[in-house]
Amino acid sequence: GASRALPEGGERPLGRTVAGTEVVAWRAADGTLVAGPGACPHLGAPLRESPVRCGTLICRWHGLPLDGAPSAGWRPYPAYDDGVLLWVRLDEAGGETPLERPVVPARPDPRTAVDAVYTAVGRCEPEDVVANRLDPWHGAWLHPYSFVDLRVLDAPDPSAEAPEDGFTVEVSFKVAGRAVVPVQAVFTAPEPRTVVMHITGGEGTGSVVETHATPLSPDPAGRPRTAVVEAVVAASDRPGFAAARLAAPLLRPL
């Protein structure tokens, strides 16, 4: 989720179920991100409903304090805050070799950029989200109200000994009526469940749109569910963009 969803000094943790695993996250007293199993090791109380006091999570059932260190069988998960998104590493999910830290794409300077994070839940597998995002024709055919004049400039050659990881498109985003914003963008997949779009030409050059597909628990009918986390980090050299940054709290999804 979004880094700002866990403000420093906050008194409530975040609780999520990722790949069938309950996870709870909160800020330590120094603002560091802490994450671990979402059930209390005592009697299984849901820790997402517990308060945080001075960086320590206090189980609401019997008061077991958790400060982020291993305690009574509870052990933290590796966690990382990149300033836009919160990451928690679950070594038993995904099947990939664990990394020391997530692969965070190059982003605009946060001092001059606007970022926003939006999460939606779909009834699908993470692979479906990635395939959808990497299909350059999806937007043109199924979302003509948003995208026009799509042209693929280059794509990886699968027969190459070391094919490049990415393809480049030109596309125009509809704004209102006939008004459009043409851009050039490069799509890459730095991780198995992540797709990144870098704006490399046109309006907003340097801006980034990240799509992260996180597996959740199945729905009551046993069908897979995936959280689609979209992180946008926008930049612009237009004079009015500084004013837009001041209005960022009004622009971000609620």
Secondary structure, DSSP 8 states (H G I E B T S, - for coil): -BGGGS-TT-SS-EEEEETTEEEEEEE-TTS-EEEEESB-TTT--BGGGS-EETTEEE-TTT--EE-SS-BTTB----EEE-SSBEEE--TTSSSS---SS--------TTS-EEEEEEEEESS-HHHHHHHHT-HHHHHHH-TTTEEEEEEEE---TTSSS--S-EEEEEEEEEETTEEEEEEEEEEEEETTEEEEEEEEETTTT-EEEEEEEE----TTS---EEEEEEEEE---STTHHHHHHTHHHHS--
